[in-house]
Amino acid sequence: MTWLITGGAGYIGAHVARAMAGAGERVVALDDLSAGVPARLPAEVPLVEGSTLDAGLLERVLAEHGVTGVVHLAARKQVAESVAQPTRYYRENVGGLATLLEAVAGAGIERFLFSSSAAVYGNPDVDLITEDTACAPVNPYGETKLAGEWLVRAAGQAHGITTVCLRYFNVAGAGAPELADTGVFNIVPMVFDRLTRDEAPRIFGADYPTPDGTCVRDYIHVADLAEAHLAAARRLDGKDLSGDLTVNIGRGEGVSVRELISVIGEVTGDRRAPLVEDRRPGDAPRAVASAERAAEVLGWRARRGVREMVESAWRGWQLHHAK
Ligand SMILES: NC(=O)c1ccc[n+]([C@@H]2O[C@H](COP(=O)([O-])OP(=O)(O)OC[C@H]3O[C@@H](n4cnc5c(N)ncnc54)[C@H](O)[C@@H]3O)[C@@H](O)[C@H]2O)c1
């Protein structure tokens, strides 16, 4: 098989490229470099610079590289930006996916793996979110992921493509310092950013109905996530598989914001007390995956804990933010 990884120069895409190439799969990356960094890719993975919106380019890449499966990660991923620019998010995330699926169908490719998100669920009031929990996204980003899943399944059925949608929970950490997420959009880099500025970390709301009053999330190490992609790719490669799979990718364990900040304090040695501010609109008290289906159908479980996520992310932060 030869796998095309879209968004391959991104934070998660580069980890997936490294895991798949390291396991002996042939891999080619496509990335428009709007947020990607070519140096993240291993030397044996060629990078094609271009967009999933470019039908002609996609057709050429699929043919020239003899692509037989696609891992589609390329997308815009910032919730606040999606609220401000919904048409851009639908164009890039849903339009880019439609263009890609047309090229995939035209090339007779039969395997497709889609990066979805826990954002498809919105804020369900359940202890553990299973894949059967109702989807009700609360922002345009989550909507584009849910619409993307619908499109992936419909195109799979129409064109005989076997599909997997992986719904990632809160991704953190780095497989190597140079692969770290350089954006400051998720909680771990946001806290590092505050500490680096000599400011206390912020907690948005400490009066939620959770054990310590702060929001509870399911954090997943990006290296575990990359291994889940490899497991899903191998599953797609199996001769017996047809149809579609939808799988949560999390650890099945809740960690509160306060607990996470405390681990960050231990790792960085900066244990200053966090500032408690008002709740942010749209934050669910608790969002924790049931990780059972992934274990059952992919034979995959996360192995790395929160401390390892924070330590690896901190090494990456220090590399990228060295004075
Ligand atoms: N990081 C998370 O916590 C998280 C959680 C759930 C889902 N996801 C999904 O995982 C995927 C990867 O996320 P990431 O965190 O690595 O983000 P990222 O921004 O680091 O990676 C996305 C990559 O796609 C590229 N890209 C964007 N639009 C493109 C287009 N139209 N054509 C070609 N390339 C394009 C960017 O240059 C970037 O390299 C996204 O689909 C995202 O929605 C991420």
The ligand as an SDF file (V2000), in Angstrom:
LIG
                    3D

 44 48  0  0  0  0  0  0  0  0999 V2000
   -5.0310   19.0310   17.7570 N   0  0  0  0  0  0  0  0  0  0  0  0
   -6.1620   18.5560   18.2850 C   0  0  0  0  0  0  0  0  0  0  0  0
   -6.3390   18.6150   19.5160 O   0  0  0  0  0  0  0  0  0  0  0  0
   -7.2280   17.9250   17.4140 C   0  0  0  0  0  0  0  0  0  0  0  0
   -8.3420   17.3520   18.0330 C   0  0  0  0  0  0  0  0  0  0  0  0
   -9.3250   16.7570   17.2290 C   0  0  0  0  0  0  0  0  0  0  0  0
   -9.1710   16.7300   15.8500 C   0  0  0  0  0  0  0  0  0  0  0  0
   -8.0790   17.2970   15.2730 N   0  0  0  0  0  0  0  0  0  0  0  0
   -7.9630   17.2470   13.8050 C   0  0  0  0  0  0  0  0  0  0  0  0
   -6.7150   16.6740   13.4650 O   0  0  0  0  0  0  0  0  0  0  0  0
   -6.2660   17.2010   12.2240 C   0  0  0  0  0  0  0  0  0  0  0  0
   -4.8350   17.6930   12.3720 C   0  0  0  0  0  0  0  0  0  0  0  0
   -4.7850   18.6660   13.3910 O   0  0  0  0  0  0  0  0  0  0  0  0
   -3.4090   19.2920   13.9210 P   0  0  0  0  0  0  0  0  0  0  0  0
   -3.6060   19.5650   15.3670 O   0  0  0  0  0  0  0  0  0  0  0  0
   -2.2760   18.4890   13.4680 O   0  0  0  0  0  0  0  0  0  0  0  0
   -3.4590   20.7050   13.1660 O   0  0  0  0  0  0  0  0  0  0  0  0
   -2.3380   21.4380   12.2730 P   0  0  0  0  0  0  0  0  0  0  0  0
   -2.8910   22.7730   11.9250 O   0  0  0  0  0  0  0  0  0  0  0  0
   -1.0030   21.3540   12.9240 O   0  0  0  0  0  0  0  0  0  0  0  0
   -2.3090   20.5010   10.9940 O   0  0  0  0  0  0  0  0  0  0  0  0
   -3.1740   20.6470    9.8860 C   0  0  0  0  0  0  0  0  0  0  0  0
   -2.2950   20.6390    8.6560 C   0  0  0  0  0  0  0  0  0  0  0  0
   -3.1080   20.6910    7.4860 O   0  0  0  0  0  0  0  0  0  0  0  0
   -2.5850   21.6830    6.6080 C   0  0  0  0  0  0  0  0  0  0  0  0
   -3.7480   22.1660    5.8480 N   0  0  0  0  0  0  0  0  0  0  0  0
   -4.8060   22.8890    6.3190 C   0  0  0  0  0  0  0  0  0  0  0  0
   -5.7010   23.0840    5.3280 N   0  0  0  0  0  0  0  0  0  0  0  0
   -5.2020   22.4660    4.2190 C   0  0  0  0  0  0  0  0  0  0  0  0
   -5.6700   22.2880    2.8920 C   0  0  0  0  0  0  0  0  0  0  0  0
   -6.8590   22.7880    2.4960 N   0  0  0  0  0  0  0  0  0  0  0  0
   -4.8950   21.5950    2.0160 N   0  0  0  0  0  0  0  0  0  0  0  0
   -3.7070   21.0600    2.4000 C   0  0  0  0  0  0  0  0  0  0  0  0
   -3.2110   21.1980    3.6430 N   0  0  0  0  0  0  0  0  0  0  0  0
   -3.9560   21.8860    4.5520 C   0  0  0  0  0  0  0  0  0  0  0  0
   -1.9040   22.7120    7.4720 C   0  0  0  0  0  0  0  0  0  0  0  0
   -0.8570   23.4000    6.8090 O   0  0  0  0  0  0  0  0  0  0  0  0
   -1.3510   21.8490    8.6090 C   0  0  0  0  0  0  0  0  0  0  0  0
   -0.0410   21.3930    8.3350 O   0  0  0  0  0  0  0  0  0  0  0  0
   -7.2600   18.2930   11.8400 C   0  0  0  0  0  0  0  0  0  0  0  0
   -8.1830   17.7170   10.9290 O   0  0  0  0  0  0  0  0  0  0  0  0
   -7.9340   18.6130   13.1490 C   0  0  0  0  0  0  0  0  0  0  0  0
   -9.2420   19.1050   12.9520 O   0  0  0  0  0  0  0  0  0  0  0  0
   -7.1040   17.9000   16.0210 C   0  0  0  0  0  0  0  0  0  0  0  0
  1  2  1  0
  2  3  2  0
  2  4  1  0
  4  5  1  0
  4 44  2  0
  5  6  2  0
  6  7  1  0
  7  8  2  0
  8  9  1  0
  8 44  1  0
  9 10  1  0
  9 42  1  0
 10 11  1  0
 11 12  1  0
 11 40  1  0
 12 13  1  0
 13 14  1  0
 14 15  2  0
 14 16  1  0
 14 17  1  0
 17 18  1  0
 18 19  2  0
 18 20  1  0
 18 21  1  0
 21 22  1  0
 22 23  1  0
 23 24  1  0
 23 38  1  0
 24 25  1  0
 25 26  1  0
 25 36  1  0
 26 27  1  0
 26 35  1  0
 27 28  2  0
 28 29  1  0
 29 30  1  0
 29 35  2  0
 30 31  1  0
 30 32  2  0
 32 33  1  0
 33 34  2  0
 34 35  1  0
 36 37  1  0
 36 38  1  0
 38 39  1  0
 40 41  1  0
 40 42  1  0
 42 43  1  0
M  CHG  2   8   1  16  -1
M  END
$$$$
